[in-house]
């Protein structure tokens, strides 16, 4: 027995609000090039441990 529709079961092609999650991801070659060029341009530390330490300190 299939349950009723759930969030994420359907999205509208071309819609900005309901789109596939994969549309928001960088292509792997682009990510690898950014990673090889130096630190990733992130708004938070790339390592969880660094992020956690920053949150706990202040």
PAVO-226590 format. One record per atom (N, C-alpha, C, O, CB): x, y, z; residue in one letter; atom name. Coordinates in steps of 0.05 Angstrom, whole numbers. Glycine has a CB too. Layout:
<pts>
[pt [X, Y, Z], "A", "CA"] ...
</pts>
This chain:
<pts>
[pt [17, -24, 0], "X", "N"] [pt [0, 0, 0], "X", "CA"] [pt [18, 25, 0], "X", "C"] [pt [36, 28, 17], "X", "O"] [pt [-19, 0, 24], "X", "CB"] [pt [13, 43, -18], "X", "N"] [pt [28, 68, -20], "X", "CA"] [pt [14, 90, -4], "X", "C"] [pt [-10, 93, -6], "X", "O"] [pt [31, 77, -50], "X", "CB"] [pt [29, 104, 12], "X", "N"] [pt [19, 126, 27], "X", "CA"] [pt [13, 150, 9], "X", "C"] [pt [23, 151, -14], "X", "O"] [pt [38, 134, 50], "X", "CB"] [pt [-2, 170, 18], "X", "N"] [pt [-7, 194, 2], "X", "CA"] [pt [19, 208, -5], "X", "C"] [pt [40, 202, 5], "X", "O"] [pt [-26, 213, 18], "X", "CB"] [pt [17, 227, -23], "X", "N"] [pt [40, 243, -32], "X", "CA"] [pt [54, 255, -8], "X", "C"] [pt [42, 264, 11], "X", "O"] [pt [31, 264, -52], "X", "CB"] [pt [80, 256, -10], "X", "N"] [pt [97, 269, 10], "X", "CA"] [pt [113, 291, -3], "X", "C"] [pt [116, 292, -27], "X", "O"] [pt [116, 248, 24], "X", "CB"] [pt [123, 309, 14], "X", "N"] [pt [140, 330, 3], "X", "CA"] [pt [165, 317, -10], "X", "C"] [pt [176, 299, 0], "X", "O"] [pt [150, 350, 26], "X", "CB"] [pt [172, 327, -33], "X", "N"] [pt [194, 316, -48], "X", "CA"] [pt [187, 295, -68], "X", "C"] [pt [203, 287, -84], "X", "O"] [pt [214, 305, -29], "X", "CB"] [pt [162, 286, -68], "X", "N"] [pt [153, 265, -87], "X", "CA"] [pt [150, 277, -115], "X", "C"] [pt [154, 263, -135], "X", "O"] [pt [127, 253, -78], "X", "CB"] [pt [144, 303, -116], "X", "N"] [pt [138, 315, -142], "X", "CA"] [pt [151, 342, -143], "X", "C"] [pt [153, 356, -123], "X", "O"] [pt [107, 318, -147], "X", "CB"] [pt [160, 350, -166], "X", "N"] [pt [169, 378, -171], "X", "CA"] [pt [161, 386, -199], "X", "C"] [pt [156, 369, -216], "X", "O"] [pt [200, 381, -167], "X", "CB"] [pt [160, 411, -203], "X", "N"] [pt [151, 422, -229], "X", "CA"] [pt [175, 430, -244], "X", "C"] [pt [191, 447, -236], "X", "O"] [pt [131, 446, -225], "X", "CB"] [pt [179, 418, -268], "X", "N"] [pt [202, 424, -285], "X", "CA"] [pt [202, 454, -291], "X", "C"] [pt [182, 465, -300], "X", "O"] [pt [201, 407, -311], "X", "CB"] [pt [224, 467, -287], "X", "N"] [pt [227, 496, -293], "X", "CA"] [pt [218, 514, -270], "X", "C"] [pt [223, 538, -271], "X", "O"] [pt [211, 502, -317], "X", "CB"] [pt [206, 503, -249], "X", "N"] [pt [197, 519, -227], "X", "CA"] [pt [220, 526, -210], "X", "C"] [pt [238, 510, -205], "X", "O"] [pt [176, 504, -211], "X", "CB"] [pt [221, 551, -200], "X", "N"] [pt [242, 559, -182], "X", "CA"] [pt [237, 550, -154], "X", "C"] [pt [256, 547, -138], "X", "O"] [pt [246, 590, -183], "X", "CB"] [pt [212, 546, -147], "X", "N"] [pt [205, 539, -119], "X", "CA"] [pt [206, 509, -115], "X", "C"] [pt [217, 500, -94], "X", "O"] [pt [178, 549, -112], "X", "CB"] [pt [196, 493, -133], "X", "N"] [pt [195, 464, -130], "X", "CA"] [pt [212, 452, -151], "X", "C"] [pt [203, 446, -173], "X", "O"] [pt [165, 454, -132], "X", "CB"] [pt [237, 448, -146], "X", "N"] [pt [255, 436, -165], "X", "CA"] [pt [272, 414, -152], "X", "C"] [pt [272, 411, -128], "X", "O"] [pt [274, 458, -177], "X", "CB"] [pt [284, 399, -169], "X", "N"] [pt [301, 376, -159], "X", "CA"] [pt [324, 387, -142], "X", "C"] [pt [336, 407, -149], "X", "O"] [pt [311, 359, -183], "X", "CB"] [pt [330, 373, -120], "X", "N"] [pt [352, 381, -103], "X", "CA"] [pt [378, 382, -118], "X", "C"] [pt [395, 399, -114], "X", "O"] [pt [354, 362, -79], "X", "CB"] [pt [382, 363, -137], "X", "N"] [pt [407, 362, -152], "X", "CA"] [pt [413, 387, -168], "X", "C"] [pt [436, 392, -175], "X", "O"] [pt [407, 337, -170], "X", "CB"] [pt [392, 402, -175], "X", "N"] [pt [396, 427, -190], "X", "CA"] [pt [413, 447, -175], "X", "C"] [pt [425, 465, -187], "X", "O"] [pt [369, 439, -197], "X", "CB"] [pt [413, 445, -148], "X", "N"] [pt [428, 464, -132], "X", "CA"] [pt [457, 456, -127], "X", "C"] [pt [473, 472, -116], "X", "O"] [pt [414, 468, -105], "X", "CB"] [pt [465, 432, -135], "X", "N"] [pt [492, 423, -130], "X", "CA"] [pt [511, 431, -153], "X", "C"] [pt [503, 433, -176], "X", "O"] [pt [492, 392, -127], "X", "CB"] [pt [536, 435, -146], "X", "N"] [pt [557, 441, -166], "X", "CA"] [pt [563, 415, -181], "X", "C"] [pt [563, 393, -169], "X", "O"] [pt [582, 452, -153], "X", "CB"] [pt [569, 417, -206], "X", "N"] [pt [579, 393, -220], "X", "CA"] [pt [605, 384, -208], "X", "C"] [pt [621, 401, -200], "X", "O"] [pt [582, 398, -251], "X", "CB"] [pt [610, 358, -206], "X", "N"] [pt [634, 348, -194], "X", "CA"] [pt [660, 360, -205], "X", "C"] [pt [678, 367, -190], "X", "O"] [pt [635, 317, -196], "X", "CB"] [pt [663, 362, -232], "X", "N"] [pt [688, 374, -243], "X", "CA"] [pt [692, 403, -233], "X", "C"] [pt [715, 411, -228], "X", "O"] [pt [687, 374, -273], "X", "CB"] [pt [671, 418, -231], "X", "N"] [pt [673, 446, -221], "X", "CA"] [pt [682, 446, -192], "X", "C"] [pt [700, 461, -184], "X", "O"] [pt [647, 461, -224], "X", "CB"] [pt [670, 429, -175], "X", "N"] [pt [678, 427, -147], "X", "CA"] [pt [707, 419, -145], "X", "C"] [pt [722, 431, -129], "X", "O"] [pt [660, 407, -133], "X", "CB"] [pt [716, 399, -160], "X", "N"] [pt [744, 390, -158], "X", "CA"] [pt [763, 412, -166], "X", "C"] [pt [784, 415, -154], "X", "O"] [pt [748, 365, -176], "X", "CB"] [pt [756, 428, -187], "X", "N"] [pt [773, 450, -195], "X", "CA"] [pt [775, 471, -174], "X", "C"] [pt [797, 481, -168], "X", "O"] [pt [762, 462, -221], "X", "CB"] [pt [752, 478, -161], "X", "N"] [pt [753, 497, -139], "X", "CA"] [pt [770, 487, -116], "X", "C"] [pt [785, 502, -104], "X", "O"] [pt [724, 503, -129], "X", "CB"] [pt [766, 462, -109], "X", "N"] [pt [781, 450, -87], "X", "CA"] [pt [811, 450, -92], "X", "C"] [pt [827, 455, -74], "X", "O"] [pt [771, 421, -82], "X", "CB"] [pt [819, 444, -117], "X", "N"] [pt [847, 443, -124], "X", "CA"] [pt [859, 471, -125], "X", "C"] [pt [883, 474, -121], "X", "O"] [pt [850, 430, -151], "X", "CB"] [pt [843, 492, -130], "X", "N"] [pt [853, 519, -133], "X", "CA"] [pt [860, 532, -106], "X", "C"] [pt [874, 552, -105], "X", "O"] [pt [834, 536, -147], "X", "CB"] [pt [850, 520, -84], "X", "N"] [pt [856, 532, -58], "X", "CA"] [pt [832, 528, -40], "X", "C"] [pt [815, 511, -45], "X", "O"] [pt [863, 561, -60], "X", "CB"] [pt [830, 545, -19], "X", "N"] [pt [808, 542, 0], "X", "CA"] [pt [781, 546, -15], "X", "C"] [pt [779, 563, -33], "X", "O"] [pt [810, 562, 23], "X", "CB"] [pt [761, 531, -7], "X", "N"] [pt [735, 533, -19], "X", "CA"] [pt [722, 559, -11], "X", "C"] [pt [724, 567, 13], "X", "O"] [pt [717, 509, -13], "X", "CB"] [pt [708, 573, -29], "X", "N"] [pt [695, 599, -21], "X", "CA"] [pt [669, 594, -6], "X", "C"] [pt [647, 596, -18], "X", "O"] [pt [690, 615, -47], "X", "CB"] [pt [671, 587, 19], "X", "N"] [pt [648, 581, 36], "X", "CA"] [pt [643, 603, 56], "X", "C"] [pt [662, 616, 65], "X", "O"] [pt [651, 554, 49], "X", "CB"] [pt [619, 606, 65], "X", "N"] [pt [612, 625, 86], "X", "CA"] [pt [617, 614, 114], "X", "C"] [pt [616, 629, 133], "X", "O"] [pt [583, 633, 83], "X", "CB"] [pt [623, 588, 116], "X", "N"] [pt [629, 575, 141], "X", "CA"] [pt [654, 559, 137], "X", "C"] [pt [662, 553, 115], "X", "O"] [pt [605, 557, 150], "X", "CB"] [pt [668, 552, 159], "X", "N"] [pt [692, 535, 157], "X", "CA"] [pt [685, 509, 143], "X", "C"] [pt [664, 497, 147], "X", "O"] [pt [704, 530, 185], "X", "CB"] [pt [704, 499, 127], "X", "N"] [pt [700, 474, 112], "X", "CA"] [pt [701, 449, 130], "X", "C"] [pt [688, 429, 124], "X", "O"] [pt [721, 471, 90], "X", "CB"] [pt [715, 451, 152], "X", "N"] [pt [717, 428, 171], "X", "CA"] [pt [697, 432, 193], "X", "C"] [pt [695, 454, 205], "X", "O"] [pt [745, 425, 182], "X", "CB"] [pt [682, 411, 200], "X", "N"] [pt [662, 413, 221], "X", "CA"] [pt [675, 420, 248], "X", "C"] [pt [663, 436, 263], "X", "O"] [pt [647, 386, 224], "X", "CB"] [pt [698, 410, 253], "X", "N"] [pt [711, 415, 279], "X", "CA"] [pt [717, 445, 282], "X", "C"] [pt [714, 456, 303], "X", "O"] [pt [738, 399, 281], "X", "CB"] [pt [726, 458, 260], "X", "N"] [pt [731, 487, 261], "X", "CA"] [pt [706, 503, 265], "X", "C"] [pt [705, 522, 280], "X", "O"] [pt [745, 496, 235], "X", "CB"] [pt [684, 494, 252], "X", "N"] [pt [658, 507, 255], "X", "CA"] [pt [649, 505, 284], "X", "C"] [pt [640, 525, 295], "X", "O"] [pt [638, 495, 235], "X", "CB"] [pt [650, 481, 295], "X", "N"] [pt [641, 476, 322], "X", "CA"] [pt [657, 492, 342], "X", "C"] [pt [646, 504, 360], "X", "O"] [pt [643, 446, 328], "X", "CB"] [pt [683, 493, 339], "X", "N"] [pt [700, 509, 357], "X", "CA"] [pt [693, 538, 356], "X", "C"] [pt [692, 552, 376], "X", "O"] [pt [730, 505, 350], "X", "CB"] [pt [688, 549, 332], "X", "N"] [pt [680, 577, 329], "X", "CA"] [pt [653, 582, 342], "X", "C"] [pt [650, 603, 355], "X", "O"] [pt [679, 585, 299], "X", "CB"] [pt [634, 564, 340], "X", "N"] [pt [608, 568, 352], "X", "CA"] [pt [610, 566, 383], "X", "C"] [pt [596, 581, 396], "X", "O"] [pt [589, 547, 342], "X", "CB"] [pt [627, 549, 393], "X", "N"] [pt [629, 546, 422], "X", "CA"] [pt [644, 569, 435], "X", "C"] [pt [640, 574, 458], "X", "O"] [pt [642, 520, 428], "X", "CB"] [pt [662, 582, 420], "X", "N"] [pt [678, 603, 432], "X", "CA"] [pt [664, 630, 432], "X", "C"] [pt [673, 648, 446], "X", "O"] [pt [704, 605, 417], "X", "CB"] [pt [643, 632, 417], "X", "N"] [pt [632, 659, 418], "X", "CA"] [pt [607, 665, 405], "X", "C"] [pt [598, 688, 407], "X", "O"] [pt [649, 675, 408], "X", "CB"] 
</pts>
